[in-house]
């Protein structure tokens, strides 16, 4: 299970870790891009997706968000695309 306390933003350039609450997009030291570490998405089954309402929250398990979903702007059927090299579950 993913734990927000073990997640961090790590610079792809210099490796420096930044806390999630820093709300940064770039490293303060080298201005490199920050990658999310300590999070492994749980991909929802296709059968489960078919029963969920359209929108981003149908993929809640795959998002690094730990608050209950529910905020919406009326978005539509947000597609989930396969990442090359990652297994697809049915």
Chimera marker file (.cmm) of the C-alpha trace (Angstrom):
<marker_set name="trace">
<marker id="1" x="0.000" y="0.000" z="0.000" r="1" g="1" b="0" radius="0.5"/>
<marker id="2" x="1.221" y="3.476" z="-0.806" r="1" g="1" b="0" radius="0.5"/>
<marker id="3" x="1.894" y="5.806" z="2.068" r="1" g="1" b="0" radius="0.5"/>
<marker id="4" x="2.062" y="9.582" z="1.521" r="1" g="1" b="0" radius="0.5"/>
<marker id="5" x="4.695" y="9.825" z="4.271" r="1" g="1" b="0" radius="0.5"/>
<marker id="6" x="7.144" y="7.744" z="2.207" r="1" g="1" b="0" radius="0.5"/>
<marker id="7" x="6.568" y="9.642" z="-1.023" r="1" g="1" b="0" radius="0.5"/>
<marker id="8" x="8.896" y="12.408" z="-2.141" r="1" g="1" b="0" radius="0.5"/>
<marker id="9" x="9.857" y="14.455" z="-5.160" r="1" g="1" b="0" radius="0.5"/>
<marker id="10" x="13.372" y="13.549" z="-6.361" r="1" g="1" b="0" radius="0.5"/>
<marker id="11" x="15.354" y="15.612" z="-8.817" r="1" g="1" b="0" radius="0.5"/>
<marker id="12" x="16.119" y="13.719" z="-12.038" r="1" g="1" b="0" radius="0.5"/>
<marker id="13" x="19.288" y="15.808" z="-12.424" r="1" g="1" b="0" radius="0.5"/>
<marker id="14" x="21.056" y="15.874" z="-9.069" r="1" g="1" b="0" radius="0.5"/>
<marker id="15" x="19.005" y="13.417" z="-6.980" r="1" g="1" b="0" radius="0.5"/>
<marker id="16" x="18.012" y="15.877" z="-4.264" r="1" g="1" b="0" radius="0.5"/>
<marker id="17" x="14.778" y="14.968" z="-2.455" r="1" g="1" b="0" radius="0.5"/>
<marker id="18" x="12.031" y="17.513" z="-1.926" r="1" g="1" b="0" radius="0.5"/>
<marker id="19" x="9.048" y="17.076" z="0.377" r="1" g="1" b="0" radius="0.5"/>
<marker id="20" x="5.654" y="16.882" z="-1.302" r="1" g="1" b="0" radius="0.5"/>
<marker id="21" x="4.457" y="19.928" z="0.621" r="1" g="1" b="0" radius="0.5"/>
<marker id="22" x="7.116" y="22.097" z="-1.054" r="1" g="1" b="0" radius="0.5"/>
<marker id="23" x="4.818" y="22.250" z="-4.108" r="1" g="1" b="0" radius="0.5"/>
<marker id="24" x="7.787" y="22.571" z="-6.450" r="1" g="1" b="0" radius="0.5"/>
<marker id="25" x="8.082" y="21.564" z="-10.111" r="1" g="1" b="0" radius="0.5"/>
<marker id="26" x="11.821" y="22.116" z="-10.409" r="1" g="1" b="0" radius="0.5"/>
<marker id="27" x="14.778" y="21.394" z="-8.130" r="1" g="1" b="0" radius="0.5"/>
<marker id="28" x="15.853" y="24.326" z="-5.979" r="1" g="1" b="0" radius="0.5"/>
<marker id="29" x="19.528" y="23.406" z="-6.521" r="1" g="1" b="0" radius="0.5"/>
<marker id="30" x="19.906" y="22.552" z="-10.218" r="1" g="1" b="0" radius="0.5"/>
<marker id="31" x="16.442" y="23.363" z="-11.631" r="1" g="1" b="0" radius="0.5"/>
<marker id="32" x="16.053" y="19.751" z="-12.839" r="1" g="1" b="0" radius="0.5"/>
<marker id="33" x="12.649" y="18.110" z="-13.224" r="1" g="1" b="0" radius="0.5"/>
<marker id="34" x="11.190" y="16.484" z="-10.087" r="1" g="1" b="0" radius="0.5"/>
<marker id="35" x="9.943" y="12.886" z="-10.259" r="1" g="1" b="0" radius="0.5"/>
<marker id="36" x="7.521" y="11.329" z="-7.765" r="1" g="1" b="0" radius="0.5"/>
<marker id="37" x="9.131" y="8.484" z="-5.785" r="1" g="1" b="0" radius="0.5"/>
<marker id="38" x="7.638" y="6.072" z="-3.286" r="1" g="1" b="0" radius="0.5"/>
<marker id="39" x="4.361" y="5.612" z="-5.173" r="1" g="1" b="0" radius="0.5"/>
<marker id="40" x="3.267" y="2.517" z="-7.081" r="1" g="1" b="0" radius="0.5"/>
<marker id="41" x="-0.079" y="2.922" z="-8.846" r="1" g="1" b="0" radius="0.5"/>
<marker id="42" x="-2.658" y="0.185" z="-8.455" r="1" g="1" b="0" radius="0.5"/>
<marker id="43" x="-4.297" y="-0.244" z="-11.832" r="1" g="1" b="0" radius="0.5"/>
<marker id="44" x="-8.070" y="-0.785" z="-11.703" r="1" g="1" b="0" radius="0.5"/>
<marker id="45" x="-9.531" y="-3.804" z="-13.478" r="1" g="1" b="0" radius="0.5"/>
<marker id="46" x="-11.349" y="-3.172" z="-16.766" r="1" g="1" b="0" radius="0.5"/>
<marker id="47" x="-14.527" y="-4.718" z="-15.303" r="1" g="1" b="0" radius="0.5"/>
<marker id="48" x="-14.428" y="-2.253" z="-12.408" r="1" g="1" b="0" radius="0.5"/>
<marker id="49" x="-13.912" y="0.706" z="-14.740" r="1" g="1" b="0" radius="0.5"/>
<marker id="50" x="-16.994" y="-0.277" z="-16.721" r="1" g="1" b="0" radius="0.5"/>
<marker id="51" x="-19.178" y="0.225" z="-13.627" r="1" g="1" b="0" radius="0.5"/>
<marker id="52" x="-17.762" y="3.613" z="-12.624" r="1" g="1" b="0" radius="0.5"/>
<marker id="53" x="-18.961" y="7.065" z="-13.569" r="1" g="1" b="0" radius="0.5"/>
<marker id="54" x="-17.073" y="8.849" z="-16.355" r="1" g="1" b="0" radius="0.5"/>
<marker id="55" x="-14.253" y="11.122" z="-15.287" r="1" g="1" b="0" radius="0.5"/>
<marker id="56" x="-10.833" y="11.212" z="-13.740" r="1" g="1" b="0" radius="0.5"/>
<marker id="57" x="-11.883" y="9.636" z="-10.424" r="1" g="1" b="0" radius="0.5"/>
<marker id="58" x="-12.684" y="6.317" z="-12.070" r="1" g="1" b="0" radius="0.5"/>
<marker id="59" x="-8.896" y="5.826" z="-11.990" r="1" g="1" b="0" radius="0.5"/>
<marker id="60" x="-8.463" y="6.866" z="-8.329" r="1" g="1" b="0" radius="0.5"/>
<marker id="61" x="-6.234" y="3.887" z="-7.433" r="1" g="1" b="0" radius="0.5"/>
<marker id="62" x="-3.725" y="4.915" z="-10.085" r="1" g="1" b="0" radius="0.5"/>
<marker id="63" x="-3.395" y="8.496" z="-8.791" r="1" g="1" b="0" radius="0.5"/>
<marker id="64" x="-1.064" y="9.624" z="-5.992" r="1" g="1" b="0" radius="0.5"/>
<marker id="65" x="-3.948" y="11.212" z="-4.090" r="1" g="1" b="0" radius="0.5"/>
<marker id="66" x="-4.935" y="10.012" z="-0.644" r="1" g="1" b="0" radius="0.5"/>
<marker id="67" x="-7.974" y="12.142" z="0.077" r="1" g="1" b="0" radius="0.5"/>
<marker id="68" x="-11.407" y="10.834" z="-0.824" r="1" g="1" b="0" radius="0.5"/>
<marker id="69" x="-12.252" y="11.601" z="-4.449" r="1" g="1" b="0" radius="0.5"/>
<marker id="70" x="-15.234" y="13.707" z="-5.234" r="1" g="1" b="0" radius="0.5"/>
<marker id="71" x="-14.103" y="17.051" z="-6.592" r="1" g="1" b="0" radius="0.5"/>
<marker id="72" x="-15.045" y="17.248" z="-10.229" r="1" g="1" b="0" radius="0.5"/>
<marker id="73" x="-15.415" y="19.836" z="-12.947" r="1" g="1" b="0" radius="0.5"/>
<marker id="74" x="-17.736" y="17.652" z="-14.998" r="1" g="1" b="0" radius="0.5"/>
<marker id="75" x="-14.915" y="16.152" z="-17.038" r="1" g="1" b="0" radius="0.5"/>
<marker id="76" x="-15.787" y="13.362" z="-19.444" r="1" g="1" b="0" radius="0.5"/>
<marker id="77" x="-14.359" y="9.971" z="-20.252" r="1" g="1" b="0" radius="0.5"/>
<marker id="78" x="-10.702" y="10.486" z="-19.413" r="1" g="1" b="0" radius="0.5"/>
<marker id="79" x="-8.762" y="7.762" z="-21.264" r="1" g="1" b="0" radius="0.5"/>
<marker id="80" x="-6.203" y="5.587" z="-19.524" r="1" g="1" b="0" radius="0.5"/>
<marker id="81" x="-3.251" y="4.892" z="-21.776" r="1" g="1" b="0" radius="0.5"/>
<marker id="82" x="-0.807" y="2.031" z="-21.419" r="1" g="1" b="0" radius="0.5"/>
<marker id="83" x="2.723" y="2.890" z="-20.383" r="1" g="1" b="0" radius="0.5"/>
<marker id="84" x="5.252" y="1.029" z="-22.538" r="1" g="1" b="0" radius="0.5"/>
<marker id="85" x="6.784" y="-1.839" z="-20.595" r="1" g="1" b="0" radius="0.5"/>
<marker id="86" x="4.048" y="-1.975" z="-17.962" r="1" g="1" b="0" radius="0.5"/>
<marker id="87" x="1.682" y="-4.944" z="-17.644" r="1" g="1" b="0" radius="0.5"/>
<marker id="88" x="-1.999" y="-4.412" z="-18.401" r="1" g="1" b="0" radius="0.5"/>
<marker id="89" x="-4.573" y="-5.989" z="-16.074" r="1" g="1" b="0" radius="0.5"/>
<marker id="90" x="-8.061" y="-6.977" z="-17.178" r="1" g="1" b="0" radius="0.5"/>
<link id1="1" id2="2" r="1" g="1" b="0" radius="0.2"/>
<link id1="2" id2="3" r="1" g="1" b="0" radius="0.2"/>
<link id1="3" id2="4" r="1" g="1" b="0" radius="0.2"/>
<link id1="4" id2="5" r="1" g="1" b="0" radius="0.2"/>
<link id1="5" id2="6" r="1" g="1" b="0" radius="0.2"/>
<link id1="6" id2="7" r="1" g="1" b="0" radius="0.2"/>
<link id1="7" id2="8" r="1" g="1" b="0" radius="0.2"/>
<link id1="8" id2="9" r="1" g="1" b="0" radius="0.2"/>
<link id1="9" id2="10" r="1" g="1" b="0" radius="0.2"/>
<link id1="10" id2="11" r="1" g="1" b="0" radius="0.2"/>
<link id1="11" id2="12" r="1" g="1" b="0" radius="0.2"/>
<link id1="12" id2="13" r="1" g="1" b="0" radius="0.2"/>
<link id1="13" id2="14" r="1" g="1" b="0" radius="0.2"/>
<link id1="14" id2="15" r="1" g="1" b="0" radius="0.2"/>
<link id1="15" id2="16" r="1" g="1" b="0" radius="0.2"/>
<link id1="16" id2="17" r="1" g="1" b="0" radius="0.2"/>
<link id1="17" id2="18" r="1" g="1" b="0" radius="0.2"/>
<link id1="18" id2="19" r="1" g="1" b="0" radius="0.2"/>
<link id1="19" id2="20" r="1" g="1" b="0" radius="0.2"/>
<link id1="20" id2="21" r="1" g="1" b="0" radius="0.2"/>
<link id1="21" id2="22" r="1" g="1" b="0" radius="0.2"/>
<link id1="22" id2="23" r="1" g="1" b="0" radius="0.2"/>
<link id1="23" id2="24" r="1" g="1" b="0" radius="0.2"/>
<link id1="24" id2="25" r="1" g="1" b="0" radius="0.2"/>
<link id1="25" id2="26" r="1" g="1" b="0" radius="0.2"/>
<link id1="26" id2="27" r="1" g="1" b="0" radius="0.2"/>
<link id1="27" id2="28" r="1" g="1" b="0" radius="0.2"/>
<link id1="28" id2="29" r="1" g="1" b="0" radius="0.2"/>
<link id1="29" id2="30" r="1" g="1" b="0" radius="0.2"/>
<link id1="30" id2="31" r="1" g="1" b="0" radius="0.2"/>
<link id1="31" id2="32" r="1" g="1" b="0" radius="0.2"/>
<link id1="32" id2="33" r="1" g="1" b="0" radius="0.2"/>
<link id1="33" id2="34" r="1" g="1" b="0" radius="0.2"/>
<link id1="34" id2="35" r="1" g="1" b="0" radius="0.2"/>
<link id1="35" id2="36" r="1" g="1" b="0" radius="0.2"/>
<link id1="36" id2="37" r="1" g="1" b="0" radius="0.2"/>
<link id1="37" id2="38" r="1" g="1" b="0" radius="0.2"/>
<link id1="38" id2="39" r="1" g="1" b="0" radius="0.2"/>
<link id1="39" id2="40" r="1" g="1" b="0" radius="0.2"/>
<link id1="40" id2="41" r="1" g="1" b="0" radius="0.2"/>
<link id1="41" id2="42" r="1" g="1" b="0" radius="0.2"/>
<link id1="42" id2="43" r="1" g="1" b="0" radius="0.2"/>
<link id1="43" id2="44" r="1" g="1" b="0" radius="0.2"/>
<link id1="44" id2="45" r="1" g="1" b="0" radius="0.2"/>
<link id1="45" id2="46" r="1" g="1" b="0" radius="0.2"/>
<link id1="46" id2="47" r="1" g="1" b="0" radius="0.2"/>
<link id1="47" id2="48" r="1" g="1" b="0" radius="0.2"/>
<link id1="48" id2="49" r="1" g="1" b="0" radius="0.2"/>
<link id1="49" id2="50" r="1" g="1" b="0" radius="0.2"/>
<link id1="50" id2="51" r="1" g="1" b="0" radius="0.2"/>
<link id1="51" id2="52" r="1" g="1" b="0" radius="0.2"/>
<link id1="52" id2="53" r="1" g="1" b="0" radius="0.2"/>
<link id1="53" id2="54" r="1" g="1" b="0" radius="0.2"/>
<link id1="54" id2="55" r="1" g="1" b="0" radius="0.2"/>
<link id1="55" id2="56" r="1" g="1" b="0" radius="0.2"/>
<link id1="56" id2="57" r="1" g="1" b="0" radius="0.2"/>
<link id1="57" id2="58" r="1" g="1" b="0" radius="0.2"/>
<link id1="58" id2="59" r="1" g="1" b="0" radius="0.2"/>
<link id1="59" id2="60" r="1" g="1" b="0" radius="0.2"/>
<link id1="60" id2="61" r="1" g="1" b="0" radius="0.2"/>
<link id1="61" id2="62" r="1" g="1" b="0" radius="0.2"/>
<link id1="62" id2="63" r="1" g="1" b="0" radius="0.2"/>
<link id1="63" id2="64" r="1" g="1" b="0" radius="0.2"/>
<link id1="64" id2="65" r="1" g="1" b="0" radius="0.2"/>
<link id1="65" id2="66" r="1" g="1" b="0" radius="0.2"/>
<link id1="66" id2="67" r="1" g="1" b="0" radius="0.2"/>
<link id1="67" id2="68" r="1" g="1" b="0" radius="0.2"/>
<link id1="68" id2="69" r="1" g="1" b="0" radius="0.2"/>
<link id1="69" id2="70" r="1" g="1" b="0" radius="0.2"/>
<link id1="70" id2="71" r="1" g="1" b="0" radius="0.2"/>
<link id1="71" id2="72" r="1" g="1" b="0" radius="0.2"/>
<link id1="72" id2="73" r="1" g="1" b="0" radius="0.2"/>
<link id1="73" id2="74" r="1" g="1" b="0" radius="0.2"/>
<link id1="74" id2="75" r="1" g="1" b="0" radius="0.2"/>
<link id1="75" id2="76" r="1" g="1" b="0" radius="0.2"/>
<link id1="76" id2="77" r="1" g="1" b="0" radius="0.2"/>
<link id1="77" id2="78" r="1" g="1" b="0" radius="0.2"/>
<link id1="78" id2="79" r="1" g="1" b="0" radius="0.2"/>
<link id1="79" id2="80" r="1" g="1" b="0" radius="0.2"/>
<link id1="80" id2="81" r="1" g="1" b="0" radius="0.2"/>
<link id1="81" id2="82" r="1" g="1" b="0" radius="0.2"/>
<link id1="82" id2="83" r="1" g="1" b="0" radius="0.2"/>
<link id1="83" id2="84" r="1" g="1" b="0" radius="0.2"/>
<link id1="84" id2="85" r="1" g="1" b="0" radius="0.2"/>
<link id1="85" id2="86" r="1" g="1" b="0" radius="0.2"/>
<link id1="86" id2="87" r="1" g="1" b="0" radius="0.2"/>
<link id1="87" id2="88" r="1" g="1" b="0" radius="0.2"/>
<link id1="88" id2="89" r="1" g="1" b="0" radius="0.2"/>
<link id1="89" id2="90" r="1" g="1" b="0" radius="0.2"/>
</marker_set>
